[in-house]
Amino acid sequence: MKSKPEIYGVIPVLHMPYLDDDSIDYDALGREIDHVFDAGADGITLALASELLRLSKEERYELTGRLPEMANGRGTVTVSVGAETTREAVRYAEAAEKSGATAVMAVPPFTVSASPIEKFGYFKSIHDAIDIPLVVQDASGYMGGQSMSVDLMARMREELGPRIYYKPEALPTGPSITALRERLRDEAVIFEGSGGFLLIDSYRRGVNGTMSGSDLIRAIIEVWNALERGDDDRAYQVYFPMSAIVMLEAPNLDTYLAIEKYLLVKQGVFKNTRDRRPAAYDLDPHTAAEIDRLYSRLESVLS
């Protein structure tokens, strides 16, 4: 039997709570971390859906230092370190390793149409600066930009070694997962990040875990555990109302954030749905009412 990778299972992405002055609400963040670990999560992740691009450098370093302490040994900690320059990404990665993070994750720069050779060099520099796993993330499916080819991603593991993991999110995601596994002879460590609506398809293709949001963590864990024990009936029973909610979140990153924060307030984890402006979406009363109806159905299934 193959051993588990350093990070695996359900590793939710943390959403960022704010106080009225737009500073990070660390009390609410602590409740969120407790919330996901109490539900049975295997770890936590600081990622793009943590509003990473709206955080200052100082805030990113502070979160990098505090998250392992807040996790307090209850699970793994993955910290996103992607940046617009190799130098900056390497510094974030070194800080993450020093703070006790289990792994780092990185997207390529968004403002530069870098060639495959440049992207390879960017990820190699991050990999070579640390001794913990590096999750190579292609977030082009919801962030736009040029996707990374399967060949480019596969070469990273072939040339750099087994500390290269993957989170492919270019659309359609499923074929990329399968192609990576076939190219790397099932040695690829892959995570899906669809929020849950591609979870069952991704699981059947052989992913090692899911980096969903924290708002539907109980449902995500229930589906994952049902799949692990081969209980398709239970997996689909929870999946259908859960994925209906996620499809309302799915159009772009800001729709995800608005609805996820709404649900975290609904569950008593966050005190407000505040985000940093400008934002591309605000939850309207009609969508909120539909979320309420769907969430009530999901709660009935979970209970």
C-alpha positions in Angstrom: 0.0 0.0 0.0 1.3 3.4 -0.9 1.9 5.9 1.9 -0.2 9.0 2.1 1.3 12.2 0.9 2.2 15.0 3.4 -1.2 16.6 2.8 -4.3 14.7 1.9 -8.0 14.4 2.4 -10.3 17.4 3.1 -8.2 20.6 3.5 -10.5 23.6 3.3 -9.5 27.0 2.2 -10.0 29.6 4.9 -12.2 32.7 4.2 -11.0 36.0 5.6 -13.1 37.7 8.2 -12.8 41.5 8.7 -13.6 44.0 11.4 -15.4 47.3 10.6 -12.0 49.0 9.9 -11.2 46.3 7.3 -8.5 44.7 9.4 -8.4 41.0 9.8 -10.7 39.6 12.6 -8.5 37.0 14.2 -11.1 36.0 16.7 -13.5 35.1 13.8 -10.6 33.4 12.0 -10.0 31.3 15.1 -13.6 30.3 15.2 -13.4 29.3 11.5 -10.4 27.1 12.1 -12.1 25.5 15.1 -15.2 25.0 12.9 -13.4 23.1 10.2 -11.3 20.9 12.6 -14.4 20.1 14.7 -16.1 19.0 11.6 -13.2 16.6 10.9 -11.0 18.4 8.4 -7.5 17.1 7.7 -6.0 20.5 7.5 -6.4 24.1 6.5 -5.3 26.2 3.5 -4.5 29.8 3.0 -5.3 30.4 -0.7 -6.8 32.7 -3.4 -10.2 32.3 -1.9 -8.7 33.6 1.4 -8.7 36.9 -0.6 -4.9 36.6 -0.8 -4.6 39.2 -3.6 -6.4 41.7 -1.3 -4.0 41.3 1.6 -0.9 43.4 2.2 2.5 41.8 2.3 2.6 42.4 6.0 -0.8 40.6 6.5 0.4 37.7 4.4 3.5 37.3 6.5 1.5 37.6 9.8 -1.0 35.0 8.7 1.8 32.7 7.6 3.3 33.0 11.1 0.1 32.6 13.0 -1.8 29.9 11.2 0.4 26.9 12.3 -0.1 28.2 15.9 -3.8 28.5 15.5 -4.0 25.0 13.9 -2.2 23.7 17.0 -1.4 20.3 15.7 -4.9 19.4 14.7 -4.0 19.0 11.0 -1.8 20.2 8.2 -1.3 23.8 7.2 -0.8 24.8 3.5 0.1 28.4 2.7 -0.2 29.9 -0.7 3.0 31.8 -1.7 2.3 32.8 -5.3 3.5 36.3 -6.3 4.3 38.4 -9.3 8.0 37.9 -9.0 10.1 34.8 -8.2 12.0 36.6 -5.5 8.9 37.5 -3.6 7.4 34.0 -4.0 10.6 32.4 -2.7 10.5 34.7 0.4 6.9 33.8 1.2 7.8 30.1 0.8 10.8 30.4 3.1 8.7 32.2 5.7 6.0 29.5 5.5 8.5 26.7 6.0 10.1 28.6 8.9 6.7 29.1 10.6 5.9 25.3 10.5 3.7 25.0 7.5 3.3 21.5 6.1 3.3 22.6 2.5 3.1 25.6 0.3 1.0 26.3 -2.8 1.7 28.7 -5.7 0.0 30.0 -8.8 2.2 31.5 -11.5 2.2 35.3 -11.8 -1.0 36.8 -13.2 0.4 40.0 -14.7 3.0 38.4 -16.9 2.4 36.2 -19.9 5.4 34.1 -19.0 6.6 31.3 -21.3 6.6 27.7 -20.1 10.4 28.0 -19.5 9.8 31.0 -17.3 7.1 29.3 -15.4 9.2 26.2 -14.9 12.0 28.4 -13.5 9.6 30.2 -11.2 8.3 27.0 -9.7 11.8 25.4 -9.6 13.1 28.4 -7.6 10.3 28.0 -5.0 10.8 24.2 -4.8 14.6 24.5 -4.4 14.3 27.1 -1.6 12.4 24.8 0.7 12.2 21.2 1.9 8.4 20.9 2.2 5.9 20.0 -0.7 5.0 22.6 -3.3 1.5 22.4 -4.7 1.5 23.8 -8.3 -1.8 25.5 -8.8 -3.3 26.4 -12.1 -6.2 28.7 -11.2 -7.0 29.9 -14.7 -10.4 28.3 -14.6 -11.8 31.1 -12.4 -9.0 33.7 -12.4 -8.5 33.8 -16.1 -5.1 34.0 -17.8 -3.2 31.3 -19.6 -3.5 27.8 -18.4 -0.5 25.5 -17.8 -0.2 22.5 -20.0 -0.2 19.0 -18.6 3.2 18.5 -20.1 4.6 21.5 -18.2 3.1 20.4 -14.9 4.2 16.8 -15.3 7.8 17.8 -16.2 8.0 19.6 -12.8 7.6 16.4 -10.9 9.7 14.4 -13.4 12.6 16.8 -13.1 12.2 18.2 -9.6 11.0 15.1 -7.7 8.1 13.9 -5.5 7.7 17.1 -3.5 5.8 18.6 -6.4 2.0 18.2 -5.9 -0.8 19.6 -8.1 -4.0 21.6 -8.0 -5.2 21.7 -11.7 -8.2 24.1 -12.1 -8.1 24.9 -15.8 -11.4 24.0 -17.4 -12.4 21.2 -18.0 -10.6 20.0 -14.9 -11.3 16.3 -15.0 -9.3 15.5 -18.1 -6.3 17.3 -16.7 -6.5 15.2 -13.5 -6.6 12.0 -15.6 -3.8 13.1 -18.0 -1.5 13.9 -15.1 -2.1 10.6 -13.4 -1.5 8.7 -16.7 1.6 10.7 -17.5 3.1 10.2 -14.0 2.0 6.6 -13.7 -0.4 7.2 -10.8 2.5 8.9 -8.8 1.0 12.4 -9.1 -0.4 13.9 -5.9 -3.5 15.9 -7.0 -6.1 18.1 -5.2 -9.3 19.4 -6.6 -10.7 22.8 -5.8 -14.2 23.0 -7.3 -15.9 23.9 -4.1 -17.5 20.5 -4.2 -19.5 20.4 -7.4 -16.7 18.3 -9.2 -15.8 16.4 -6.0 -17.3 13.0 -7.0 -15.9 13.1 -10.5 -12.5 14.2 -9.3 -12.5 11.5 -6.6 -13.2 8.8 -9.2 -10.3 10.1 -11.2 -7.9 9.6 -8.3 -7.4 12.9 -6.5 -5.7 12.7 -3.1 -7.9 15.4 -1.5 -10.1 18.4 -1.9 -9.4 22.1 -1.1 -13.0 23.3 -0.8 -14.4 26.3 1.1 -15.0 26.2 4.8 -18.7 27.1 4.5 -20.0 23.7 3.5 -17.3 21.7 5.4 -19.7 19.2 7.0 -21.1 18.3 3.7 -17.8 18.1 1.9 -16.4 15.8 4.6 -19.6 13.6 4.5 -19.3 13.2 0.8 -15.5 12.5 1.0 -15.9 9.9 3.8 -18.8 8.2 2.0 -16.7 7.9 -1.2 -13.8 6.5 0.9 -15.9 3.7 2.2 -17.7 3.1 -1.1 -21.1 4.3 0.0 -22.3 5.9 -3.3 -25.9 6.3 -2.0 -24.8 8.5 0.9 -22.3 10.4 -1.2 -24.9 11.4 -3.8 -27.6 12.0 -1.2 -25.4 14.8 0.3 -23.8 15.8 -3.0 -27.0 17.0 -4.8 -28.2 19.7 -2.4 -24.6 20.7 -1.7 -23.6 21.1 -5.3 -26.8 23.1 -6.0 -25.4 25.7 -3.5 -21.9 25.6 -5.0 -23.3 26.2 -8.5 -24.7 29.5 -7.3 -21.2 30.4 -6.0 -19.4 29.3 -9.1 -19.4 32.2 -11.6 -16.3 33.9 -10.2 -14.2 34.3 -7.1 -16.3 37.1 -5.7 -19.5 35.1 -6.0 -17.8 32.3 -4.1 -16.7 34.8 -1.4 -20.0 36.5 -0.9 -22.0 33.3 -0.6 -19.4 31.5 1.5 -19.3 34.4 4.0 -23.1 34.5 4.1 -23.2 30.8 5.0 -20.5 31.3 7.7 -22.6 34.1 9.3 -25.6 31.8 9.1 -23.7 29.1 11.0 -22.5 31.6 13.7 -18.8 31.4 12.6 -18.5 35.0 11.2 -20.1 38.1 12.5 -20.5 39.8 9.2 -20.0 39.3 5.4 -17.6 42.2 5.0 -15.2 42.0 2.1 -12.5 44.4 0.8 -13.6 46.7 -2.0 -13.8 46.9 -4.9 -15.6 43.6 -5.4 -17.4 42.2 -8.5 -20.5 40.9 -6.7 -22.9 41.6 -3.9 -25.4 39.0 -2.7 -28.9 40.1 -3.5 -32.1 39.1 -1.6 -33.4 36.7 -4.2 -30.1 34.7 -4.3 -29.9 34.8 -0.5 -33.4 33.4 -0.2 -32.5 30.5 -2.6 -29.4 29.8 -0.6 -31.5 29.6 2.5 -33.9 27.1 0.9 -31.1 24.9 -0.4 -29.1 25.1 2.8 -32.3 24.0 4.7 -32.5 20.9 2.5 -28.8 20.2 3.0 -29.1 20.4 6.7 -32.0 18.0 6.6 -29.9 15.5 4.7 -26.9 15.9 7.1 -29.0 15.5 10.2 
